[in-house]
Amino acid sequence: MKHFNLIMYLIFGGLLFTSCVKTDDFELPEPKTKEINIEGNITGISAVKSNFNPETKEIYVFSETNTWMEAYVVSSDEGGNFYKELVLQDKPENPIAGILLLVDDNSLFETYNFGRKIYVKLDGLALWSNNGVHQLGVQNRGDVVAIPPSRIDDHILRTSETAEIVPLHLEISAFNETHENLLIKVSNVQFNRNLLREQHHYTFAGEITDQYDGERQLESCRTGATATLSTSTFSGFKSLYLPEKSGSLKGILTRNFYDDYFVIAVNSPDDFNFDGERCDPNFLTCGDNIFGGSEVIFEENFTGITSQTTLKDKGWINVNVNGGKTFEPGTFGGNRYIRVSAFNTEETPMEAWLVSPLIDLDSISRAKLSFEIMSSYDNATILNVLVTEEFTGNILTTTWRPLDAVIPIGPTNQYGKGFKKSEIDISCLKGDIRFAFKYLGSAPDKTTTYDIDNIRISGN
């Protein structure tokens, strides 16, 4: 009996000991897949989206279908850039369809983490297109709203599988509506240099002009195509400075609030890999010369220019290479300037040039070019300043050299910013020169308005 009691004591003690050990030390690995008992039909995102009629734009409500949608989570609200929504795509790799699921929960990443495979019960949900993006949620009269907390578990079934998501590699020029709500990767891109100047290095979304989202222009080093990064002003990384170098990033491709153009939204700053050298143009540099003498060689403040005719009479060349809209005289509060914008033009692209009269710098030293620019209704940086010593009479056959001008990021006409001034050393140029403002817009997504004033060349 003593031996029996000792054995029982050891067994009980052993059980007690193992029950006190941290379970993490003995936890079995979670299997990649788990048998899910779906009582009903299973469908994909493409089939779900096909129920929406883009012509009628009517909300489609799923009822008595006994169907579940299979999907993978590619968004995360941990960084605050997504709010009460899950971005879903149909496959971990080479996806063909994505959709936005509205869910009334602000810590979704804790349950539906990035890469998590889920099933969504469709009956009782509604489908619509909001600002060009297909969304699933609950119908509330004429809207589709987030699934309420009391119904989340009824509609979303979380599996044990967390897949490795491989972003879809795209060129900016290849963006189209089939890629919406997909995790994409763009490579060999950088932020526009005007966002990174010493006078003002922009943050992701921490500027005074950022009301709901901060939109920052990306540009491809391979093609020159541009795209917009969109960051919520509620994100946890909104006040971080934009990376200065070039590289790749991955994020969700979606549309801006007014459905005018594509934007990319990242889950966190970790989605950037910007460690390469920048690919800026080869700007004119005149060395460390002392420039800017006291004599005014050329000046234009547009005071007397009230029409295209008077602009031409003063020697300016104002042309659109496709025969469309050109630079136009403008006035506000008694001040005159020259304005250009692709807004309401329907031109894709709108390429307009304003070329200066001939200016002789042969006997001039320490020459400096200065001008002021104001931007408004900004949706892209699409103005460049160039110069040539060999004007052929045709802007398209002339060899132009880019100037590192300060092109303001709008709206500079708010909060007292007004016009931004550029001062550029051109002391190494000699002979007859012309400088030009080149506007390359495209309606409706690249239509920034620019006002130009107080152009001057000074020297000795």
Backbone torsions as a table, in degrees:
resi	resn	phi	psi	omega
1	MET	NA	-37.8	177.8
2	LYS	-62.3	-42.4	179.4
3	HIS	-64.5	-40.0	-179.9
4	PHE	-62.5	-44.1	178.6
5	ASN	-62.9	-38.0	179.6
6	LEU	-65.5	-42.6	179.9
7	ILE	-62.9	-45.5	179.8
8	MET	-63.0	-37.6	179.1
9	TYR	-64.1	-42.9	-180.0
10	LEU	-65.6	-40.4	179.8
11	ILE	-64.2	-46.4	-178.9
12	PHE	-64.6	-40.8	179.0
13	GLY	-64.3	-39.4	179.1
14	GLY	-64.6	-41.9	177.6
15	LEU	-63.7	-41.0	-179.8
16	LEU	-63.5	-40.3	-178.6
17	PHE	-64.3	-47.0	-178.3
18	THR	-66.6	-30.0	179.6
19	SER	-72.2	-21.2	-179.3
20	CYS	-90.9	-12.8	179.8
21	VAL	-72.6	141.4	178.5
22	LYS	-57.3	129.7	-175.6
23	THR	-65.4	-24.0	-178.9
24	ASP	-61.3	-30.6	-177.0
25	ASP	-70.0	-22.0	-176.3
26	PHE	-120.1	11.2	-173.9
27	GLU	-70.5	131.4	177.5
28	LEU	-76.2	143.0	179.3
29	PRO	-61.5	139.9	179.1
30	GLU	-70.5	129.6	180.0
31	PRO	-64.6	151.0	-179.6
32	LYS	-62.6	-40.2	-179.2
33	THR	-125.7	156.0	179.8
34	LYS	-139.7	139.7	179.4
35	GLU	-64.9	119.2	178.4
36	ILE	-109.4	127.3	-179.1
37	ASN	-91.4	94.9	178.5
38	ILE	-91.8	114.2	178.1
39	GLU	-91.6	82.6	-178.3
40	GLY	155.1	-166.3	-178.3
41	ASN	-91.7	155.4	177.9
42	ILE	-117.9	134.8	-179.8
43	THR	-135.4	175.4	-178.9
44	GLY	-110.7	173.2	-176.3
45	ILE	-65.8	-39.1	-179.8
46	SER	-58.0	-44.7	-179.7
47	ALA	-65.4	-37.1	178.9
48	VAL	-64.6	-46.9	-178.0
49	LYS	-64.6	-26.6	-177.9
50	SER	-67.5	-13.4	178.7
51	ASN	-76.1	-14.9	179.4
52	PHE	-86.5	130.2	179.5
53	ASN	-96.5	108.6	-177.1
54	PRO	-67.8	-16.3	179.7
55	GLU	-80.2	-47.7	179.8
56	THR	-83.3	-27.8	-179.3
57	LYS	59.2	24.6	179.6
58	GLU	-78.5	144.3	176.1
59	ILE	-65.8	131.6	179.0
60	TYR	-104.5	126.6	-179.0
61	VAL	-109.1	126.9	178.5
62	PHE	-81.8	131.2	-178.2
63	SER	-149.6	130.4	175.1
64	GLU	55.5	38.7	176.6
65	THR	-97.4	-21.6	-177.2
66	ASN	52.1	47.4	-173.4
67	THR	-127.6	142.1	176.5
68	TRP	-118.0	141.1	177.7
69	MET	-98.9	127.2	178.5
70	GLU	-88.5	136.3	-176.3
71	ALA	-161.4	167.5	177.4
72	TYR	-125.0	137.8	-179.0
73	VAL	-79.4	128.0	178.5
74	VAL	-123.1	8.5	175.9
75	SER	-116.1	164.7	175.0
76	SER	-147.0	129.5	178.7
77	ASP	-92.2	9.3	-179.5
78	GLU	-62.2	-36.6	-179.3
79	GLY	-86.1	-3.3	176.9
80	GLY	82.4	5.3	-179.6
81	ASN	-88.1	-11.4	172.8
82	PHE	-124.6	142.4	-173.0
83	TYR	-138.0	117.9	177.3
84	LYS	52.7	46.5	178.8
85	GLU	-156.9	149.0	172.6
86	LEU	-119.1	126.2	172.7
87	VAL	-91.9	125.2	-174.2
88	LEU	-120.8	144.1	171.8
89	GLN	-131.6	163.6	-168.5
90	ASP	-81.3	-23.2	-178.1
91	LYS	-141.5	153.2	178.1
92	PRO	-68.0	-27.5	-177.2
93	GLU	-138.4	143.5	-176.9
94	ASN	51.4	53.3	-179.6
95	PRO	-70.1	157.4	178.3
96	ILE	-122.6	-8.2	-179.0
97	ALA	-153.8	143.5	176.0
98	GLY	-137.4	161.7	-178.0
99	ILE	-153.5	157.0	178.9
100	LEU	-105.6	126.2	178.4
101	LEU	-107.8	119.8	-179.1
102	LEU	-86.1	122.2	-175.0
103	VAL	-135.5	126.3	-176.4
104	ASP	-82.1	71.7	177.3
105	ASP	-154.6	133.3	-175.7
106	ASN	-102.8	13.1	173.7
107	SER	-134.8	51.8	-174.9
108	LEU	-67.0	-29.3	-176.4
109	PHE	-62.5	-24.2	-178.6
110	GLU	-69.9	-29.2	-179.4
111	THR	-108.2	-43.8	-176.9
112	TYR	-112.6	73.5	-174.7
113	ASN	-73.5	167.5	179.8
114	PHE	-57.5	127.3	-179.8
115	GLY	91.2	-7.3	-177.1
116	ARG	-68.4	131.9	175.0
117	LYS	-85.0	132.1	-179.7
118	ILE	-135.8	165.3	170.5
119	TYR	-122.0	138.6	-178.0
120	VAL	-117.6	120.1	177.1
121	LYS	-74.5	121.9	-172.3
122	LEU	-83.1	-34.5	-177.0
123	ASP	-58.6	125.5	-177.3
124	GLY	97.4	-8.5	177.6
125	LEU	-98.6	162.3	-178.5
126	ALA	-126.4	147.9	-178.1
127	LEU	-119.7	134.7	172.8
128	TRP	-152.0	177.8	174.9
129	SER	-117.7	116.8	-178.5
130	ASN	-114.6	118.6	-176.7
131	ASN	53.3	39.2	175.7
132	GLY	84.4	1.2	-176.5
133	VAL	-116.1	129.2	178.5
134	HIS	-71.6	129.7	-177.6
135	GLN	-131.8	146.0	173.1
136	LEU	-113.9	139.2	177.3
137	GLY	-171.0	-147.5	-179.6
138	VAL	-116.0	132.9	-179.4
139	GLN	-71.2	134.3	174.4
140	ASN	-133.2	89.2	-174.0
141	ARG	59.0	-115.8	-177.2
142	GLY	-91.7	10.6	-179.1
143	ASP	-123.0	166.7	168.9
144	VAL	-117.7	122.1	-174.6
145	VAL	-117.8	176.1	-176.0
146	ALA	-68.2	148.2	174.5
147	ILE	-63.0	124.2	-177.8
148	PRO	-66.5	155.2	-177.7
149	PRO	-53.4	-36.9	-177.0
150	SER	-67.7	-16.1	-176.7
151	ARG	-113.1	0.2	-176.3
152	ILE	-60.4	-49.1	-177.8
153	ASP	-66.1	-24.7	177.7
154	ASP	-71.8	-30.8	-172.8
155	HIS	-103.8	-22.6	-176.4
156	ILE	-118.5	122.2	178.0
157	LEU	-109.2	115.9	-177.5
158	ARG	-90.2	124.1	176.5
159	THR	-90.5	176.8	179.0
160	SER	-89.4	-0.4	-176.1
161	GLU	-88.7	126.7	169.2
162	THR	-116.7	109.8	-174.0
163	ALA	-88.0	155.9	171.1
164	GLU	-81.6	115.9	-177.3
165	ILE	-89.4	123.0	177.7
166	VAL	-102.0	113.1	-177.0
167	PRO	-64.0	149.0	178.4
168	LEU	-78.6	119.2	-176.6
169	HIS	-80.7	121.5	-176.4
170	LEU	-134.2	149.2	165.3
171	GLU	-84.7	149.5	-180.0
172	ILE	-57.2	-39.7	-177.8
173	SER	-67.7	-12.6	-178.2
174	ALA	-94.9	-1.6	-178.5
175	PHE	-58.2	133.6	171.0
176	ASN	-151.4	176.0	-171.2
177	GLU	-64.4	-21.8	178.6
178	THR	-70.0	-16.2	-178.8
179	HIS	-94.4	-1.2	-178.0
180	GLU	-63.8	139.9	-179.2
181	ASN	66.4	26.6	174.0
182	LEU	-112.6	150.1	172.7
183	LEU	-79.9	117.9	-177.3
184	ILE	-118.6	167.0	174.9
185	LYS	-132.3	129.4	173.5
186	VAL	-116.3	136.3	-175.5
187	SER	-117.6	161.4	177.2
188	ASN	54.0	53.5	178.6
189	VAL	-126.3	164.8	177.4
190	GLN	-151.9	164.3	174.9
191	PHE	-82.6	146.0	178.5
192	ASN	-54.5	136.5	-172.6
193	ARG	-61.3	-25.6	-179.0
194	ASN	-71.1	-11.1	175.0
195	LEU	-86.3	-7.5	-169.1
196	LEU	-123.2	17.5	-175.3
197	ARG	-72.2	155.5	-178.4
198	GLU	-61.4	-36.3	179.9
199	GLN	-65.9	-30.5	-178.8
200	HIS	-158.7	100.8	175.4
201	HIS	-93.8	115.9	-173.3
202	TYR	-74.3	150.4	172.0
203	THR	-94.6	177.0	178.9
204	PHE	-65.2	-44.8	-178.8
205	ALA	-160.1	34.9	-175.3
206	GLY	-110.4	20.5	-179.7
207	GLU	-88.4	157.6	-179.1
208	ILE	-63.7	-25.1	-180.0
209	THR	-84.6	-6.7	-179.9
210	ASP	-85.3	105.0	-176.4
211	GLN	-89.1	-47.9	179.7
212	TYR	-122.9	-41.0	178.9
213	ASP	-136.3	146.5	170.7
214	GLY	-96.9	124.5	-179.5
215	GLU	-111.2	124.4	-175.1
216	ARG	-128.1	136.3	-173.2
217	GLN	-83.1	126.5	170.9
218	LEU	-101.6	150.7	177.1
219	GLU	-138.4	142.7	-178.7
220	SER	-81.1	131.9	176.0
221	CYS	-74.4	-19.9	-178.8
222	ARG	-85.9	-45.0	-171.6
223	THR	-114.7	-15.6	-175.3
224	GLY	81.9	-4.1	178.3
225	ALA	-63.5	150.4	-177.9
226	THR	-117.8	152.9	175.4
227	ALA	-142.6	169.0	-176.5
228	THR	-117.7	128.1	171.0
229	LEU	-90.9	128.8	-179.6
230	SER	-114.4	127.4	-179.4
231	THR	-129.6	131.8	-179.9
232	SER	-68.2	141.9	175.1
233	THR	-71.6	-4.6	175.4
234	PHE	-100.0	1.7	-178.7
235	SER	-71.4	155.8	-180.0
236	GLY	-75.3	-12.2	-178.1
237	PHE	-115.4	18.5	-175.6
238	LYS	-61.0	-30.0	-174.6
239	SER	-91.9	1.7	176.8
240	LEU	-73.9	145.5	176.1
241	TYR	-70.4	146.3	175.0
242	LEU	-64.8	142.5	177.3
243	PRO	-65.5	141.9	-173.5
244	GLU	-86.7	-26.7	-173.4
245	LYS	-88.0	-167.9	179.1
246	SER	-113.0	164.7	179.2
247	GLY	164.9	-142.9	-176.9
248	SER	-125.5	159.1	174.4
249	LEU	-147.5	156.2	175.4
250	LYS	-127.0	141.4	-178.5
251	GLY	-169.6	179.6	179.8
252	ILE	-86.5	129.9	175.0
253	LEU	-86.8	124.6	-179.7
254	THR	-145.4	-161.3	-178.0
255	ARG	-120.6	155.3	176.3
256	ASN	-71.4	173.2	-171.7
257	PHE	-58.9	-34.7	-177.5
258	TYR	-96.2	8.1	178.7
259	ASP	59.7	38.7	179.4
260	ASP	-92.9	-32.3	-174.4
261	TYR	-159.2	165.5	179.0
262	PHE	-75.4	146.6	172.1
263	VAL	-135.1	157.9	176.9
264	ILE	-113.3	132.2	177.5
265	ALA	-120.4	123.5	-178.4
266	VAL	-93.6	158.3	176.8
267	ASN	-79.1	-34.1	-179.4
268	SER	-163.1	167.6	176.4
269	PRO	-62.2	-18.7	178.2
270	ASP	-66.2	-12.7	-179.5
271	ASP	-80.6	0.7	176.5
272	PHE	-100.7	139.6	171.3
273	ASN	-131.9	75.3	-175.9
274	PHE	-104.6	86.4	-179.6
275	ASP	-126.7	11.9	-179.8
276	GLY	-99.5	169.0	178.3
277	GLU	-73.9	149.8	178.5
278	ARG	-69.7	160.1	-177.3
279	CYS	-122.7	41.2	179.8
280	ASP	-65.8	157.2	177.9
281	PRO	-61.7	164.5	177.9
282	ASN	-83.7	85.6	-175.6
283	PHE	-67.8	152.5	173.0
284	LEU	-62.8	127.4	174.4
285	THR	-129.9	132.7	-178.1
286	CYS	-109.3	21.4	178.0
287	GLY	81.0	-154.3	-177.6
288	ASP	-101.3	33.6	-178.6
289	ASN	-66.0	149.6	170.1
290	ILE	-81.0	121.3	-174.5
291	PHE	-126.6	162.1	178.0
292	GLY	93.9	72.3	176.5
293	GLY	-77.6	-177.2	-173.7
294	SER	-89.5	-12.7	-176.1
295	GLU	-89.7	131.3	177.9
296	VAL	-85.4	116.5	-178.3
297	ILE	-88.6	-38.0	-178.6
298	PHE	-148.7	141.8	179.0
299	GLU	-150.4	139.2	176.7
300	GLU	-146.2	115.6	175.6
301	ASN	-115.9	7.8	173.2
302	PHE	62.5	17.1	-178.4
303	THR	-59.5	-45.0	-177.1
304	GLY	-94.2	6.0	-177.1
305	ILE	-96.3	106.9	-177.4
306	THR	-114.3	-3.3	-177.8
307	SER	-154.1	169.2	176.1
308	GLN	-62.7	-33.4	-178.1
309	THR	-65.6	-47.2	179.8
310	THR	-66.5	-30.6	176.1
311	LEU	-65.3	-44.3	179.4
312	LYS	-66.5	-39.0	-179.0
313	ASP	-62.8	-24.8	-179.7
314	LYS	-90.1	7.8	173.8
315	GLY	95.2	2.9	178.9
316	TRP	-79.4	143.3	174.0
317	ILE	-105.1	120.5	-175.3
318	ASN	-126.2	107.1	-170.8
319	VAL	-144.4	145.9	169.7
320	ASN	-108.8	123.1	-173.4
321	VAL	-64.8	-19.2	178.4
322	ASN	-106.1	9.9	176.3
323	GLY	80.8	13.6	-177.5
324	GLY	-96.6	-145.8	-175.2
325	LYS	-67.5	144.2	179.9
326	THR	-120.5	-173.4	173.4
327	PHE	-66.2	144.6	-175.7
328	GLU	-133.6	142.8	175.3
329	PRO	-63.5	141.8	178.6
330	GLY	-138.8	164.5	179.5
331	THR	-149.9	145.9	176.1
332	PHE	-154.3	124.8	178.7
333	GLY	60.7	30.0	179.7
334	GLY	88.5	-9.2	179.0
335	ASN	-94.0	132.8	178.3
336	ARG	-103.4	148.3	-179.2
337	TYR	-155.1	-178.1	174.7
338	ILE	-114.5	138.2	-173.2
339	ARG	-126.1	149.3	174.4
340	VAL	-144.2	140.7	179.2
341	SER	-163.3	144.5	176.0
342	ALA	-93.9	4.0	-177.5
343	PHE	-62.1	132.5	178.7
344	ASN	62.5	23.9	179.7
345	THR	-96.0	-28.3	-173.4
346	GLU	62.9	19.3	177.8
347	GLU	-90.8	130.7	179.3
348	THR	-141.0	93.3	2.3
349	PRO	-92.3	170.7	168.9
350	MET	-110.7	107.9	-179.7
351	GLU	-111.5	104.9	-177.6
352	ALA	-119.0	141.8	-178.8
353	TRP	-124.8	137.6	169.4
354	LEU	-121.5	109.6	-173.9
355	VAL	-107.7	134.9	-175.6
356	SER	-71.2	162.8	168.8
357	PRO	-63.1	167.8	178.0
358	LEU	-68.7	134.0	-178.9
359	ILE	-129.1	123.8	-177.0
360	ASP	-92.1	117.7	179.7
361	LEU	-108.1	11.6	-173.9
362	ASP	-57.0	-42.2	-175.7
363	SER	-103.1	17.8	-175.5
364	ILE	-108.4	135.6	173.6
365	SER	-117.4	158.7	177.2
366	ARG	57.7	36.7	-176.0
367	ALA	-68.0	138.8	178.1
368	LYS	-134.2	135.0	174.4
369	LEU	-104.0	130.2	176.2
370	SER	-135.5	152.8	178.2
371	PHE	-164.1	167.4	179.2
372	GLU	-124.1	139.8	-178.7
373	ILE	-132.5	139.0	172.3
374	MET	-125.0	137.5	178.1
375	SER	-114.6	150.8	176.1
376	SER	-150.8	160.2	-177.0
377	TYR	51.0	45.4	-170.7
378	ASP	-73.9	124.1	170.6
379	ASN	-133.0	5.6	174.6
380	ALA	-176.9	151.7	174.3
381	THR	-92.7	106.3	-167.7
382	ILE	-131.6	23.5	177.6
383	LEU	-119.0	133.7	177.1
384	ASN	-128.4	152.5	177.8
385	VAL	-118.7	132.0	-174.9
386	LEU	-134.4	165.1	178.8
387	VAL	-144.1	154.4	177.6
388	THR	-146.4	149.6	171.7
389	GLU	-106.5	1.4	-173.7
390	GLU	-136.4	59.9	-178.8
391	PHE	-71.7	127.3	-176.0
392	THR	-91.9	-7.6	-172.6
393	GLY	96.8	-11.0	178.9
394	ASN	-128.0	120.8	-176.4
395	ILE	-61.8	-28.7	-175.5
396	LEU	-81.8	-21.4	178.6
397	THR	-101.5	-2.7	179.5
398	THR	-83.2	142.1	173.7
399	THR	-86.7	116.4	-177.2
400	TRP	-107.8	148.0	175.8
401	ARG	-114.6	129.3	-178.4
402	PRO	-73.1	145.9	176.0
403	LEU	-110.5	142.4	-178.4
404	ASP	-82.1	72.7	-177.9
405	ALA	-84.8	151.3	173.7
406	VAL	-81.7	107.1	175.5
407	ILE	-100.5	108.6	-172.3
408	PRO	-65.5	147.4	175.0
409	ILE	-94.4	119.7	-172.0
410	GLY	-80.7	174.5	-1.8
411	PRO	-83.3	115.4	178.7
412	THR	-82.8	-4.8	177.9
413	ASN	-90.4	10.6	176.6
414	GLN	-113.5	160.4	174.1
415	TYR	56.5	30.8	174.1
416	GLY	74.6	13.2	-177.5
417	LYS	-73.1	-47.9	177.9
418	GLY	62.0	-146.7	-177.4
419	PHE	-74.9	143.8	174.7
420	LYS	-107.9	136.3	-174.5
421	LYS	-101.5	139.4	172.5
422	SER	-114.3	139.5	172.8
423	GLU	-129.3	118.4	-170.7
424	ILE	-125.4	130.8	178.2
425	ASP	-73.9	117.4	174.8
426	ILE	-123.5	27.2	-174.5
427	SER	-66.8	-17.3	180.0
428	CYS	-88.0	-2.3	177.4
429	LEU	-88.8	141.3	179.2
430	LYS	-135.8	163.0	178.6
431	GLY	78.7	-158.4	-179.1
432	ASP	-81.0	123.1	179.5
433	ILE	-122.8	160.1	167.5
434	ARG	-137.5	141.6	171.8
435	PHE	-113.8	160.5	-174.0
436	ALA	-144.8	147.8	169.6
437	PHE	-105.0	120.4	-179.1
438	LYS	-110.8	123.2	179.8
439	TYR	-110.7	123.4	179.2
440	LEU	-124.7	87.5	-178.4
441	GLY	-105.1	179.2	179.7
442	SER	-162.5	115.9	-179.5
443	ALA	-79.8	139.0	6.2
444	PRO	-100.9	2.8	-168.6
445	ASP	-95.3	-15.8	179.1
446	LYS	-132.1	85.3	-170.7
447	THR	-131.2	22.1	-178.4
448	THR	-51.0	137.5	177.0
449	THR	-94.6	131.9	177.1
450	TYR	-121.4	135.0	171.0
451	ASP	-112.5	132.0	-176.3
452	ILE	-121.2	137.2	-176.0
453	ASP	-154.3	166.1	171.5
454	ASN	52.0	56.6	177.9
455	ILE	-83.2	134.9	-176.7
456	ARG	-151.6	141.3	167.2
457	ILE	-118.0	124.6	179.2
458	SER	-124.0	160.8	-179.8
459	GLY	177.6	-161.3	177.3
460	ASN	-124.3	NA	NA
